[in-house]
Amino acid sequence: MSASATQIFGERIRELRQKRGLTQVELSELSGYPQGRISEIERGGRAPTLMTMIRLAIALDCDLTQLVAPFRKSDLRTFVEK
C-alpha cells in the first residue's frame, strides 16, 4: 500500500522540523498553529491549505518548493482519486 499525499507531506514537515532542531511546540509557536494541528499534519491526518503551507514554510525558514520536494519524483496521478 502506498502512502497518501497527506502522509508524504506530513513526513516532509516532520523531516524539515527535526533537521532544524524544532519540537512540534516550537513549530506551533513559529507558525501560529496549535501543536495539535502540527501533529495532525505530520501524521497525514489533515491536508494543509495553501495558506498553511506558506505559514509552515515561513516558520521552517524554507522555500515553499522545499515542502513539496518529495512530489517531484512521484507520479502525481497516483494521488488523484478517480
Short mmCIF file of the C-alpha atoms (twelve columns), coordinates in Angstrom:
data_MODEL
# 
_entry.id   MODEL 
# 
loop_
_atom_site.group_PDB 
_atom_site.id 
_atom_site.type_symbol 
_atom_site.label_atom_id 
_atom_site.label_alt_id 
_atom_site.label_comp_id 
_atom_site.label_asym_id 
_atom_site.label_seq_id 
_atom_site.Cartn_x 
_atom_site.Cartn_y 
_atom_site.Cartn_z 
_atom_site.pdbx_PDB_model_num 
ATOM 1  C CA . MET A 1  0.000   0.000  0.000   1 
ATOM 2  C CA . SER A 2  1.462   3.344  -0.999  1 
ATOM 3  C CA . ALA A 3  1.423   6.411  1.205   1 
ATOM 4  C CA . SER A 4  -1.148  9.108  0.594   1 
ATOM 5  C CA . ALA A 5  -0.204  12.627 -0.429  1 
ATOM 6  C CA . THR A 6  -1.057  13.911 3.056   1 
ATOM 7  C CA . GLN A 7  1.167   11.261 4.650   1 
ATOM 8  C CA . ILE A 8  4.082   12.127 2.369   1 
ATOM 9  C CA . PHE A 9  3.617   15.836 3.054   1 
ATOM 10 C CA . GLY A 10 3.413   15.198 6.797   1 
ATOM 11 C CA . GLU A 11 6.606   13.158 6.735   1 
ATOM 12 C CA . ARG A 12 8.317   16.014 4.913   1 
ATOM 13 C CA . ILE A 13 7.183   18.556 7.511   1 
ATOM 14 C CA . ARG A 14 8.467   16.301 10.296  1 
ATOM 15 C CA . GLU A 15 11.784  15.827 8.480   1 
ATOM 16 C CA . LEU A 16 12.319  19.567 7.982   1 
ATOM 17 C CA . ARG A 17 11.248  20.361 11.548  1 
ATOM 18 C CA . GLN A 18 13.648  17.817 13.013  1 
ATOM 19 C CA . LYS A 19 16.517  18.949 10.762  1 
ATOM 20 C CA . ARG A 20 16.076  22.408 12.246  1 
ATOM 21 C CA . GLY A 21 16.046  21.029 15.781  1 
ATOM 22 C CA . LEU A 22 12.499  22.189 16.452  1 
ATOM 23 C CA . THR A 23 9.850   20.497 18.547  1 
ATOM 24 C CA . GLN A 24 6.220   20.479 17.473  1 
ATOM 25 C CA . VAL A 25 5.537   23.070 20.164  1 
ATOM 26 C CA . GLU A 26 8.247   25.360 18.787  1 
ATOM 27 C CA . LEU A 27 6.954   24.955 15.221  1 
ATOM 28 C CA . SER A 28 3.488   25.660 16.555  1 
ATOM 29 C CA . GLU A 29 4.673   28.928 18.090  1 
ATOM 30 C CA . LEU A 30 6.538   29.958 14.933  1 
ATOM 31 C CA . SER A 31 3.656   29.124 12.595  1 
ATOM 32 C CA . GLY A 32 0.775   30.306 14.759  1 
ATOM 33 C CA . TYR A 33 -0.990  26.945 14.577  1 
ATOM 34 C CA . PRO A 34 -1.840  24.822 17.607  1 
ATOM 35 C CA . GLN A 35 0.553   21.958 18.354  1 
ATOM 36 C CA . GLY A 36 -2.306  19.517 17.786  1 
ATOM 37 C CA . ARG A 37 -2.659  20.712 14.194  1 
ATOM 38 C CA . ILE A 38 1.084   20.335 13.590  1 
ATOM 39 C CA . SER A 39 0.845   16.786 14.928  1 
ATOM 40 C CA . GLU A 40 -2.176  16.042 12.746  1 
ATOM 41 C CA . ILE A 41 -0.390  17.351 9.632   1 
ATOM 42 C CA . GLU A 42 2.730   15.320 10.412  1 
ATOM 43 C CA . ARG A 43 0.655   12.152 10.836  1 
ATOM 44 C CA . GLY A 44 -1.042  12.771 7.494   1 
ATOM 45 C CA . GLY A 45 -4.423  13.260 9.112   1 
ATOM 46 C CA . ARG A 46 -5.018  16.710 7.670   1 
ATOM 47 C CA . ALA A 47 -4.461  18.073 4.184   1 
ATOM 48 C CA . PRO A 48 -2.979  21.551 4.544   1 
ATOM 49 C CA . THR A 49 -4.351  24.559 2.724   1 
ATOM 50 C CA . LEU A 50 -2.061  26.730 0.636   1 
ATOM 51 C CA . MET A 51 -2.003  29.327 3.436   1 
ATOM 52 C CA . THR A 52 -0.991  26.644 5.931   1 
ATOM 53 C CA . MET A 53 1.816   25.556 3.635   1 
ATOM 54 C CA . ILE A 54 3.017   29.155 3.289   1 
ATOM 55 C CA . ARG A 55 2.979   29.692 7.053   1 
ATOM 56 C CA . LEU A 56 4.859   26.423 7.616   1 
ATOM 57 C CA . ALA A 57 7.469   27.395 5.021   1 
ATOM 58 C CA . ILE A 58 7.993   30.722 6.798   1 
ATOM 59 C CA . ALA A 59 8.195   29.017 10.198  1 
ATOM 60 C CA . LEU A 60 10.672  26.442 8.847   1 
ATOM 61 C CA . ASP A 61 12.662  29.161 7.064   1 
ATOM 62 C CA . CYS A 62 12.476  27.431 3.705   1 
ATOM 63 C CA . ASP A 63 11.010  27.888 0.250   1 
ATOM 64 C CA . LEU A 64 7.534   26.554 -0.364  1 
ATOM 65 C CA . THR A 65 9.021   24.275 -3.007  1 
ATOM 66 C CA . GLN A 66 11.076  22.529 -0.325  1 
ATOM 67 C CA . LEU A 67 7.871   21.433 1.365   1 
ATOM 68 C CA . VAL A 68 6.630   19.676 -1.753  1 
ATOM 69 C CA . ALA A 69 10.004  18.375 -2.975  1 
ATOM 70 C CA . PRO A 70 9.053   14.690 -2.435  1 
ATOM 71 C CA . PHE A 71 6.349   15.040 -5.078  1 
ATOM 72 C CA . ARG A 72 8.779   15.933 -7.844  1 
ATOM 73 C CA . LYS A 73 9.870   12.312 -8.126  1 
ATOM 74 C CA . SER A 74 6.373   10.887 -7.827  1 
ATOM 75 C CA . ASP A 75 3.809   10.183 -10.464 1 
ATOM 76 C CA . LEU A 76 1.264   12.738 -9.296  1 
ATOM 77 C CA . ARG A 77 -1.572  10.818 -10.953 1 
ATOM 78 C CA . THR A 78 -1.311  8.198  -8.215  1 
ATOM 79 C CA . PHE A 79 -2.544  10.767 -5.668  1 
ATOM 80 C CA . VAL A 80 -5.686  11.766 -7.583  1 
ATOM 81 C CA . GLU A 81 -8.854  9.902  -6.767  1 
ATOM 82 C CA . LYS A 82 -10.718 8.590  -9.776  1 
# 
